[in-house]
Amino acid sequence: MYISFGSTNKKISTLGFGAMRLPVINKDETRIDTPEALKMLNFAYDNGINYVDTACPYHEGNSEYVVGESLKTAIGKKYILQTSFRHAW
């Protein structure tokens, strides 16, 4: 199922993929099991999920790299990527 994204003509999946808790190696949150995470993300894309949420703090910044790698294989698919950063106030 998809809904309109704001006032644009874009459609966003009502279910998104959150990259805050990707599979890790040896319970080390900074070491993402990249092959397994890529399988999960590709499964999501292949099944209609087009909204991905990541952020700098997720997995000490490594989540964004893995999501970026997954998007390289999502050629021809349309997606909406949400990311945020830490404030250095």
DSSP file (Angstrom, degrees, kcal/mol; ACC not computed):
  #  RESIDUE AA STRUCTURE BP1 BP2  ACC     N-H-->O    O-->H-N    N-H-->O    O-->H-N    TCO  KAPPA ALPHA  PHI   PSI    X-CA   Y-CA   Z-CA
    1    1 A M              0   0    0      0, 0.0    13,-2.3     0, 0.0    14,-0.4   0.000 360.0 360.0 360.0 143.0    0.0    0.0    0.0
    2    2 A Y  E     -A   13   0A   0     11,-0.2     2,-0.3    12,-0.1    11,-0.2  -0.921 360.0-162.2-128.7 152.4    1.2    3.5   -0.8
    3    3 A I  E     -A   12   0A   0      9,-2.5     9,-2.9    -2,-0.3     2,-0.2  -0.888  36.4 -88.1-127.5 162.3    0.3    7.0    0.2
    4    4 A S  E     -A   11   0A   0     -2,-0.3     2,-1.0     7,-0.2     7,-0.2  -0.462  35.9-129.6 -70.1 141.4    1.0   10.4   -1.3
    5    5 A F    >   -     0   0    0      5,-2.4     3,-1.8    -2,-0.2     5,-0.4  -0.798  59.8 -65.3 -95.7  97.7    4.2   12.0   -0.2
    6    6 A G  T 3  S-     0   0    0     -2,-1.0    -2,-0.0     1,-0.2     0, 0.0  -0.303 104.3 -29.7  59.3-138.8    3.2   15.5    0.9
    7    7 A S  T 3  S+     0   0    0     -3,-0.1    -1,-0.2     2,-0.0     2,-0.1   0.224 115.4 101.2 -96.3  14.3    2.0   17.6   -2.0
    8    8 A T  S <  S-     0   0    0     -3,-1.8    -3,-0.1     2,-0.1     0, 0.0  -0.348  83.2-117.3 -88.3 174.3    4.1   15.8   -4.5
    9    9 A N  S    S+     0   0    0     -5,-0.1     2,-0.1    -2,-0.1    -3,-0.1   0.341  78.1 118.8 -89.1   5.1    3.0   13.2   -7.0
   10   10 A K        -     0   0    0     -5,-0.4    -5,-2.4     1,-0.0     2,-0.4  -0.437  55.7-145.5 -74.3 145.1    5.4   10.7   -5.3
   11   11 A K  E     -A    4   0A   0     -7,-0.2     2,-0.4    -2,-0.1    -7,-0.2  -0.943  12.8-163.9-112.0 133.7    4.0    7.6   -3.7
   12   12 A I  E     -A    3   0A   0     -9,-2.9    -9,-2.5    -2,-0.4     2,-0.1  -0.938  25.4-110.5-119.8 138.6    5.6    6.2   -0.5
   13   13 A S  E     -A    2   0A   0     -2,-0.4   -11,-0.2   -11,-0.2    36,-0.1  -0.403  18.4-135.8 -66.3 140.8    5.1    2.8    0.9
   14   14 A T  S    S+     0   0    0    -13,-2.3     2,-0.5    -2,-0.1    -1,-0.1   0.718  96.0  58.7 -71.2 -19.0    3.2    2.8    4.2
   15   15 A L  S    S-     0   0    0    -14,-0.4    36,-0.4     2,-0.0    35,-0.3  -0.952  76.6-171.6-109.0 127.1    5.8    0.3    5.5
   16   16 A G        -     0   0    0     -2,-0.5     2,-0.6    33,-0.1    36,-0.2  -0.609  25.3-113.8-110.9 174.0    9.3    1.5    5.5
   17   17 A F  E     -b   52   0B   0     34,-2.8    36,-2.7    -2,-0.2     2,-0.5  -0.947  25.4-156.9-110.6 115.4   12.7   -0.1    6.2
   18   18 A G  E     -b   53   0B   0     -2,-0.6     3,-0.5    34,-0.2    36,-0.2  -0.817   5.8-164.5 -93.7 126.1   14.5    1.2    9.3
   19   19 A A        +     0   0    0     34,-3.0     3,-0.4    -2,-0.5    36,-0.2   0.009  62.8 101.6 -99.8  28.2   18.2    0.7    9.3
   20   20 A M  S    S+     0   0    0      1,-0.2    39,-0.3    34,-0.1     2,-0.3   0.808  88.2  34.6 -79.6 -30.2   18.7    1.4   13.0
   21   21 A R  S    S+     0   0    0     -3,-0.5    -1,-0.2    37,-0.1     3,-0.1  -0.568  76.8 162.5-127.8  69.0   19.1   -2.3   13.9
   22   22 A L        -     0   0    0     -3,-0.4    12,-0.1    -2,-0.3     2,-0.1  -0.431  52.9 -81.3 -79.1 160.4   20.8   -4.1   11.1
   23   23 A P        -     0   0    0      0, 0.0    10,-2.8     0, 0.0     2,-0.2  -0.382  54.8-160.1 -63.9 141.6   22.3   -7.5   11.7
   24   24 A V  E     -D   32   0C   0      8,-0.3     2,-0.5    -3,-0.1     3,-0.3  -0.746  17.6-110.5-122.8 168.1   25.8   -7.3   13.3
   25   25 A I  E >  S-D   28   0C   0      6,-2.6     3,-2.1     3,-0.6     6,-0.2  -0.865  93.1 -12.5-101.9 129.1   28.9   -9.4   13.7
   26   26 A N  T 3  S-     0   0    0     -2,-0.5    -1,-0.2     1,-0.3     3,-0.1   0.821 119.3 -67.6  51.7  38.7   29.7  -10.8   17.2
   27   27 A K  T 3  S+     0   0    0     -3,-0.3     2,-0.8     1,-0.2    -1,-0.3   0.668  97.5 140.1  58.9  18.8   27.2   -8.5   18.9
   28   28 A D  E X   -D   25   0C   0     -3,-2.1     3,-2.1     3,-0.2    -3,-0.6  -0.837  43.4-157.0 -94.9 107.0   29.4   -5.5   17.9
   29   29 A E  E 3  S+     0   0C   0     -2,-0.8    -1,-0.1     1,-0.3    -7,-0.1   0.639  90.6  57.6 -61.3 -15.7   26.9   -2.7   16.9
   30   30 A T  E 3  S+     0   0C   0      1,-0.2     2,-0.8    -5,-0.1    -1,-0.3   0.629  94.7  71.0 -88.7 -13.7   29.6   -1.0   14.8
   31   31 A R  E <  S-     0   0C   0     -3,-2.1    -6,-2.6    -6,-0.2    -3,-0.2  -0.802  72.2-163.7-108.9  92.2   30.2   -4.1   12.6
   32   32 A I  E     -D   24   0C   0     -2,-0.8     2,-1.8    -8,-0.2    -8,-0.3  -0.512  26.6-123.7 -75.0 137.9   27.3   -4.7   10.3
   33   33 A D     >  -     0   0    0    -10,-2.8     4,-2.7    -2,-0.2     3,-0.3  -0.644  36.1-171.6 -77.1  86.3   26.9   -8.1    8.7
   34   34 A T  H  > S+     0   0    0     -2,-1.8     4,-2.9     1,-0.2     5,-0.2   0.878  74.5  51.5 -57.9 -47.8   26.8   -6.4    5.3
   35   35 A P  H  > S+     0   0    0      0, 0.0     4,-1.7     0, 0.0    -1,-0.2   0.917 114.9  44.0 -57.7 -41.0   25.9   -9.4    3.1
   36   36 A E  H  > S+     0   0    0     -3,-0.3     4,-2.1     2,-0.2    -2,-0.2   0.912 113.5  50.2 -69.3 -41.6   22.9  -10.2    5.4
   37   37 A A  H  X S+     0   0    0     -4,-2.7     4,-2.7     1,-0.2     5,-0.2   0.898 109.3  51.9 -62.6 -40.5   21.8   -6.6    5.6
   38   38 A L  H  X S+     0   0    0     -4,-2.9     4,-2.7    -5,-0.2     5,-0.2   0.883 107.6  52.4 -64.8 -37.4   22.0   -6.2    1.8
   39   39 A K  H  X S+     0   0    0     -4,-1.7     4,-2.3    -5,-0.2    -1,-0.2   0.932 111.1  47.5 -61.0 -44.8   19.8   -9.3    1.4
   40   40 A M  H  X S+     0   0    0     -4,-2.1     4,-2.1     2,-0.2    -2,-0.2   0.936 113.9  45.8 -62.8 -47.5   17.3   -7.8    3.8
   41   41 A L  H  X S+     0   0    0     -4,-2.7     4,-2.6     1,-0.2    -2,-0.2   0.912 113.1  49.4 -64.4 -42.8   17.3   -4.4    2.0
   42   42 A N  H  X S+     0   0    0     -4,-2.7     4,-2.8     1,-0.2    -1,-0.2   0.879 108.8  53.4 -65.1 -36.5   17.0   -6.0   -1.4
   43   43 A F  H  X S+     0   0    0     -4,-2.3     4,-1.1    -5,-0.2    -1,-0.2   0.923 109.4  49.5 -60.9 -43.7   14.1   -8.1   -0.3
   44   44 A A  H ><>S+     0   0    0     -4,-2.1     5,-2.4     2,-0.2     3,-0.6   0.947 112.8  45.9 -60.9 -48.9   12.4   -5.0    0.9
   45   45 A Y  H ><5S+     0   0    0     -4,-2.6     3,-1.7     1,-0.2    -2,-0.2   0.927 111.3  52.4 -59.8 -45.0   12.9   -3.2   -2.4
   46   46 A D  H 3<5S+     0   0    0     -4,-2.8    -1,-0.2     1,-0.3    -2,-0.2   0.712 109.1  51.7 -65.6 -19.4   11.8   -6.2   -4.4
   47   47 A N  T <<5S-     0   0    0     -4,-1.1    -1,-0.3    -3,-0.6    -2,-0.2   0.106 127.3 -90.9-108.6  21.2    8.6   -6.4   -2.4
   48   48 A G  T < 5S+     0   0    0     -3,-1.7     2,-0.5     1,-0.3    -3,-0.2   0.389  76.8 139.5  96.1  -2.6    7.6   -2.8   -2.8
   49   49 A I      < +     0   0    0     -5,-2.4    -1,-0.3    -6,-0.2   -33,-0.1  -0.641  14.7 165.7 -76.6 125.6    9.1   -1.0    0.1
   50   50 A N        +     0   0    0     -2,-0.5    30,-3.9   -35,-0.3     2,-0.5   0.244  48.5  85.0-124.3  11.4   10.5    2.3   -1.2
   51   51 A Y  E     + c   0  80B   0    -36,-0.4   -34,-2.8    28,-0.2     2,-0.4  -0.970  51.9 179.6-119.4 121.7   11.1    4.2    2.0
   52   52 A V  E     -bc  17  81B   0     28,-2.5    30,-3.1    -2,-0.5     2,-0.5  -0.980  10.1-160.3-124.9 131.5   14.3    3.7    3.9
   53   53 A D  E     +bc  18  82B   0    -36,-2.7   -34,-3.0    -2,-0.4     2,-0.3  -0.946  23.8 148.9-113.1 127.1   15.3    5.5    7.1
   54   54 A T        -     0   0    0     28,-2.9    30,-0.3    -2,-0.5     2,-0.3  -0.888  17.6-170.6-142.1 173.3   18.9    5.7    8.2
   55   55 A A    >   -     0   0    0     -2,-0.3     3,-1.2    28,-0.2     6,-0.3  -0.976  38.5-102.9-165.0 156.5   20.9    8.2   10.3
   56   56 A C  T 3 >S+     0   0    0     28,-2.0     5,-0.6    -2,-0.3     7,-0.2   0.865 116.6  53.2 -52.7 -43.6   24.5    9.0   11.2
   57   57 A P  T > 5S+     0   0    0      0, 0.0     3,-1.7     0, 0.0     2,-0.3   0.727  81.9 106.3 -70.1 -18.5   24.2    7.6   14.8
   58   58 A Y  G X >S-     0   0    0     -3,-1.2     5,-1.6     1,-0.3     3,-1.1  -0.446 104.5 -11.9 -66.0 123.8   22.9    4.2   13.6
   59   59 A H  G > 5S-     0   0    0    -39,-0.3     3,-1.8    -2,-0.3    -1,-0.3   0.860 125.9 -63.9  53.6  39.7   25.7    1.7   14.0
   60   60 A E  G < 5S-     0   0    0     -3,-1.7    -1,-0.3     1,-0.3    -2,-0.2   0.851 103.2 -47.9  54.2  38.3   28.1    4.5   14.6
   61   61 A G  G <><S+     0   0    0     -3,-1.1     4,-0.7    -5,-0.6     3,-0.4   0.292 118.5 106.5  91.5  -9.4   27.6    5.8   11.1
   62   62 A N  H <>5 +     0   0    0     -3,-1.8     4,-1.9     1,-0.2    -3,-0.2   0.729  64.1  71.7 -77.6 -21.1   28.0    2.5    9.3
   63   63 A S  H  ><S+     0   0    0     -5,-1.6     4,-2.7    -8,-0.2     5,-0.2   0.908  94.5  53.9 -58.8 -42.8   24.3    2.1    8.6
   64   64 A E  H  > S+     0   0    0     -3,-0.4     4,-2.3    -6,-0.3    -1,-0.2   0.874 107.0  51.4 -62.5 -37.0   24.4    4.9    6.0
   65   65 A Y  H  X S+     0   0    0     -4,-0.7     4,-2.1     2,-0.2    -1,-0.2   0.919 111.6  46.2 -65.8 -42.9   27.2    3.2    4.1
   66   66 A V  H  X S+     0   0    0     -4,-1.9     4,-2.2     2,-0.2    -2,-0.2   0.911 112.4  49.9 -67.8 -41.8   25.4   -0.1    4.0
   67   67 A V  H  X S+     0   0    0     -4,-2.7     4,-2.0     1,-0.2    -1,-0.2   0.916 109.8  52.7 -61.8 -41.5   22.2    1.6    2.8
   68   68 A G  H  X S+     0   0    0     -4,-2.3     4,-1.0    -5,-0.2    -2,-0.2   0.904 108.1  50.2 -58.8 -42.4   24.2    3.4    0.1
   69   69 A E  H  X S+     0   0    0     -4,-2.1     4,-0.7     1,-0.2     3,-0.5   0.896 109.1  52.1 -62.6 -40.1   25.6    0.0   -1.1
   70   70 A S  H >< S+     0   0    0     -4,-2.2     3,-0.9     1,-0.2     4,-0.4   0.868 103.8  56.7 -66.2 -34.9   22.1   -1.4   -1.3
   71   71 A L  H >< S+     0   0    0     -4,-2.0     3,-0.7     1,-0.3    -1,-0.2   0.767  94.7  66.9 -69.8 -23.2   20.9    1.5   -3.4
   72   72 A K  H 3< S+     0   0    0     -4,-1.0     3,-0.4    -3,-0.5    -1,-0.3   0.829 105.0  43.8 -62.6 -30.5   23.6    0.8   -5.9
   73   73 A T  T << S+     0   0    0     -3,-0.9    -1,-0.2    -4,-0.7    -2,-0.2   0.495  95.5  78.7 -92.4  -4.1   21.7   -2.5   -6.7
   74   74 A A    X   +     0   0    0     -3,-0.7     3,-2.3    -4,-0.4    -1,-0.2  -0.028  65.5 160.3 -92.4  31.1   18.3   -0.9   -6.7
   75   75 A I  T 3   +     0   0    0     -3,-0.4     3,-0.1     1,-0.3    -3,-0.1  -0.274  66.5  16.1 -56.4 132.9   18.9    0.5  -10.2
   76   76 A G  T 3  S+     0   0    0      1,-0.3     2,-0.3     0, 0.0    -1,-0.3   0.300 102.5 110.4  86.1 -10.2   15.6    1.4  -11.9
   77   77 A K    <   -     0   0    0     -3,-2.3     2,-0.4    -6,-0.2    -1,-0.3  -0.755  63.7-134.7 -97.4 146.2   13.7    1.4   -8.6
   78   78 A K        +     0   0    0     -2,-0.3     2,-0.3    -3,-0.1    -3,-0.0  -0.830  33.1 165.2-100.0 136.9   12.4    4.6   -7.1
   79   79 A Y        -     0   0    0     -2,-0.4     2,-0.5   -67,-0.0   -28,-0.2  -0.958  33.8-132.4-146.5 161.7   12.9    5.1   -3.4
   80   80 A I  E     -c   51   0B   0    -30,-3.9   -28,-2.5    -2,-0.3     2,-0.5  -0.986  23.1-157.9-119.1 124.8   12.8    7.8   -0.8
   81   81 A L  E     -c   52   0B   0     -2,-0.5     2,-0.5   -30,-0.2   -28,-0.2  -0.901   4.8-166.3-109.4 127.5   15.7    8.0    1.6
   82   82 A Q  E     +c   53   0B   0    -30,-3.1   -28,-2.9    -2,-0.5     2,-0.3  -0.953  19.2 157.1-111.2 126.0   15.5    9.6    5.0
   83   83 A T        -     0   0    0     -2,-0.5     2,-0.3   -30,-0.2   -28,-0.2  -0.967  15.2-171.2-141.4 160.7   18.6   10.4    6.9
   84   84 A S        -     0   0    0     -2,-0.3   -28,-2.0   -30,-0.3     2,-0.3  -0.905  10.3-140.0-144.4 172.4   19.6   12.8    9.6
   85   85 A F        -     0   0    0     -2,-0.3     2,-0.3   -30,-0.2    -2,-0.0  -0.870  26.8 -93.4-135.2 164.6   22.7   14.0   11.3
   86   86 A R        -     0   0    0     -2,-0.3     2,-0.4     1,-0.1   -31,-0.0  -0.570  38.2-124.5 -78.2 141.2   24.0   14.9   14.7
   87   87 A H        -     0   0    0     -2,-0.3     2,-0.5     1,-0.1    -1,-0.1  -0.715  12.7-157.0 -84.5 134.7   23.8   18.5   15.8
   88   88 A A              0   0    0     -2,-0.4    -1,-0.1     1,-0.2    -2,-0.0  -0.460 360.0 360.0-107.5  58.7   27.1   20.0   16.9
   89   89 A W              0   0    0     -2,-0.5    -1,-0.2     0, 0.0    -2,-0.0   0.482 360.0 360.0 -79.9 360.0   25.7   22.8   19.0
